[in-house]
Amino acid sequence: MGRLLALDYGRKRTGLAVTDRDQIIASPLVTIATKELEAFLKEYMAKEDVDAIIIGYPKTLGNQPSEVVKQLDPFINRLRKIFKDIDLHLVDERFTSSMAQKAMIEGGMKKSDRQKKENVDKISASLILQSYMKQIKNYSK
């Protein structure tokens, strides 16, 4: 079984999270500059067995696509062409940043570390991945 890889896509930075090979545990991986994301993914996918890419899809409270979607949709289309054999899933990512902040507080992370946006991004990606894993687990029941 391959890993699941999740992205919390942003204009400047993208947080990534990944599961173990058994797809049981979701863990924050890294936050990288979005302009370097495509190259990073090509390198990562060449080294790791990945079954699916899960992308947090940003929507407003009114269930409309947010501004960043203008940048995200073309990126998703490129990924579909580059990684033709990899499943790609979109997950509603509303509230993941605030949930990530809460998780960091509950986890005892220092305030200075919680203020680093790269930590919020990769933890948000982990929450997106956990949400997806919960969906597929509930679906398979």
N, C-alpha and C positions, 0 to 999 in steps of 0.2 A: 504494500500500500504506500502511496506517495503522500507527501505533505499537502496541507492546504496553506495557501499564502494569502494574506489579507492586506489591503492598501487603504489607508486613510489619506486620500489625495487632497493636496492643497496647492494653491498657486505657487507658493515659495518652497514648501517642504511637504514631504509625504512620509507618513509613518507606516511601517511594515510590521506585521506579526506573522507567526508561522506556528503550525502544529508540529508535534512529534510525528514520527513515521506511522504510528498507529492511529493518528488523528483523534487523540484523547485530550491532550493538553494544548491550549493556545498560549503562546508566550510572545511578548514584545520582541521584535528583532532589531530594528534600527530605524532611525529617521534620516532621510537623505534629501538633498536639494532636488526638487521636482525636475529641474532641467537635466539631472543625471539619472533619473529613474529608469528610463528605457534601457540605457546601457547596463545599469545595475541588474535589472531583471534578466537581461540576456545572459549575463555572467552567472547569476544565481541559478537560473534554470538549467544552464549547462552543467552545473555541479550537483544540483539536487533534483531528486525525483519529486515533481509537484503534480498532483492530480487536478487541482483547480485553483484559480485565482478569484478571490472574493474582493469586490470593490465597494467601499462605502459610497452610496449615491446620495449626495446632499440635496435635501428638500427643505422648503420653508415650512413653517407651522401650518400654512394653508395647503400643504401637500403639492406645492409647485416646485419645479426644479430651481435650485439656487443659482446665483451668478456664476459660480465656479464651474457649473455644468457646461458652459460654453467652451471651456478649456478641457474639461474632462471627457466629453463625448468623442472628440477627435482622437484623444489618447486611447480610449477604449477601442475604437475602430482599428487603430494601429496594432494594439495588442492582439485583437482577433486575427489579424493577418499574420503577425509574427509567430504567435503561438497557436496555430490552427488546431493542434491536437489536444489542447488544454481547455477544459471547461472554464467558462468565465461567468460569474454570478454577481448580480448587483444586490446590495442590501441597504435598506433605509438606514442612514447614519444620523438621523436627528438625535440630539441630546448626547451623543457619544463624548463630546469634549467635556461637558459638565459631569457626566458619569465618570470620566477618567479622572477629573479633579477630585471627585468624591472618593474614588478608589485609592488614589494616592494618599489622601488624608487618612483614610481608614487603615491603609497599609503602613502608616507611620513615616512616610517620606518627609524629609526636611522641607521646610517652606522654600528654601532657595532652589531645591531640586524640582519642586512642584511648579515653580515659576518658569522653568526652562520649557519652552514650547515644544522642543523636540521630544521631551518626555511625555507630554500630553499627546502628541501625535502618534507615537508608537503604542502607547497604552490605549488610545482610541482605536487603533487598528486591531489590537487584541480584543477589544470589546465587540468590534464589528465581526471578527472571526468567531467569537463565542456565540454571538447572536445567530450567525449562520449555522454553526454546529448544533445549536439548540433547535433551530428550524428543521434541519434534516433529521435529527433524532426524533422529533415529534411527528414528522411526516412519515417516518418509517414504522411507526407504531401501528 
